[in-house]
Amino acid sequence: MIKIYKNLFLLFFISFSLYASAENSPVLVQVPQTKWYSTDADGKPQIHLYFFWSKTCPHCHRALPLIPKLAESYPWLKLHAFEITENRRNMRLFFRIAKSIGQRPEMVPGFLFCKEMMVGYGTEKTTGAKLKEKLEACYQQRLQQRPR
């Protein structure tokens, strides 16, 4: 039990340290403005999903099989996947996008879309279903807003 608390404390400390260093770093990675929505050639909306994951995260590995399924199921979904363990730029991007919507990325996997963020993953029937529900709702909302 003590080992679990030590690991949780270590994870929190590392996350906080990375957040502080990414937030205060004078040399932040320059990335284009986050694109939440776009349109296809027919003028139909496209939703951009930013998926952040870690090679060392068991929840991320459970979420990984869902990602290609989403892309296959939803032709209007534009997927952007970023592994953060080996790429500090991806970590900084995660912090920048989360911060732009008033969030703090404290764990992975992170799913950012439609100016909102979901973190963590249980199963496809729980978290996966909630993610699909939110993506579909966002898409429907964009469909209703488009000019006719």
C-alpha positions in Angstrom: 0.0 0.0 0.0 2.8 2.4 0.8 4.4 1.6 -2.6 1.2 2.7 -4.3 1.2 6.0 -2.5 4.8 6.5 -3.3 4.2 5.9 -7.0 1.1 8.2 -7.0 3.2 10.9 -5.3 6.0 10.5 -7.8 3.5 10.7 -10.7 2.0 13.8 -9.3 5.4 15.4 -8.7 6.6 14.6 -12.2 3.3 15.9 -13.8 3.5 19.1 -11.8 7.2 19.6 -12.7 6.5 19.0 -16.3 3.6 21.4 -16.2 5.7 24.1 -14.5 8.6 23.7 -16.9 6.3 23.6 -20.0 4.4 26.7 -18.7 7.5 28.7 -17.8 9.9 27.5 -20.5 11.2 30.5 -22.5 11.6 28.3 -25.6 8.2 26.8 -26.1 7.6 24.8 -29.3 6.0 26.9 -31.9 3.0 25.0 -33.2 0.2 26.3 -35.4 -3.1 27.4 -33.8 -5.1 24.4 -32.6 -7.7 23.4 -35.1 -10.8 22.1 -33.5 -13.0 22.1 -36.7 -12.5 22.2 -40.4 -14.6 21.4 -43.5 -14.2 18.8 -46.2 -14.4 19.5 -49.9 -18.2 19.2 -49.8 -18.5 21.8 -47.0 -19.3 19.2 -44.3 -17.8 19.6 -40.9 -14.7 17.7 -39.7 -13.9 17.3 -36.0 -10.2 17.2 -34.9 -9.4 14.8 -32.1 -6.0 15.2 -30.4 -5.0 12.0 -28.7 -2.1 12.1 -26.2 -0.7 8.9 -24.8 2.4 7.3 -23.1 4.2 4.1 -23.8 4.4 3.4 -20.1 0.7 3.9 -19.4 -1.5 0.8 -19.2 -4.7 2.8 -19.7 -3.2 4.3 -22.9 -2.5 0.8 -24.2 -6.2 -0.1 -23.5 -7.3 3.0 -25.4 -5.0 2.5 -28.4 -7.2 -0.1 -30.2 -10.1 2.3 -30.1 -8.3 5.1 -32.0 -8.2 3.4 -35.5 -11.8 2.2 -34.9 -12.9 5.8 -34.4 -11.1 6.9 -37.6 -12.8 4.1 -39.5 -16.3 4.7 -38.0 -16.3 8.5 -38.4 -15.0 9.7 -41.8 -15.5 13.2 -40.5 -12.9 12.7 -37.7 -9.4 14.0 -38.2 -7.1 12.2 -35.8 -3.9 13.7 -34.4 -2.0 11.2 -32.1 1.0 12.2 -30.0 3.2 9.9 -27.9 4.5 12.0 -25.0 7.1 9.7 -23.3 9.9 10.1 -25.9 9.0 13.5 -27.3 9.0 16.6 -25.2 7.5 18.6 -28.0 4.4 16.4 -27.8 4.3 16.9 -24.1 4.5 20.7 -24.5 1.8 20.5 -27.1 -0.5 18.6 -24.7 0.1 21.3 -22.1 -0.5 24.2 -24.6 -3.7 22.8 -26.0 -5.1 21.9 -22.6 -4.2 25.3 -21.2 -5.9 27.0 -24.1 -9.2 25.5 -22.9 -8.6 26.1 -19.2 -7.5 22.6 -18.4 -4.4 21.0 -16.8 -3.3 17.8 -18.3 -2.5 15.7 -15.2 -2.8 12.3 -16.8 -3.0 10.3 -20.0 -4.5 9.2 -22.1 -5.8 12.6 -23.1 -8.5 13.2 -25.7 -9.0 16.8 -26.7 -11.7 17.8 -29.1 -14.4 20.4 -29.6 -12.7 22.6 -27.1 -13.0 20.1 -24.3 -10.8 17.4 -22.7 -11.3 13.9 -21.5 -8.6 12.0 -19.6 -8.2 8.5 -18.5 -9.6 5.3 -20.0 -11.5 2.3 -18.7 -12.9 0.2 -21.4 -14.5 0.7 -24.8 -17.9 0.1 -23.3 -17.4 2.8 -20.7 -14.9 5.6 -21.6 -15.0 4.6 -25.3 -18.7 4.9 -25.5 -18.7 8.3 -23.7 -16.0 9.6 -26.1 -18.0 8.4 -29.1 -21.2 10.1 -27.7 -19.4 13.4 -27.2 -17.8 13.3 -30.7 -21.1 12.5 -32.3 -22.8 15.3 -30.4 -20.1 17.8 -31.4 -20.4 16.7 -35.1 -24.2 17.0 -35.0 -23.9 20.5 -33.5 -21.4 21.6 -36.2 -23.8 20.1 -38.9 -26.6 22.3 -37.6 -24.4 25.4 -37.5 -23.1 25.2 -41.1 -24.5 27.5 -43.7 -26.9 25.9 -46.1 
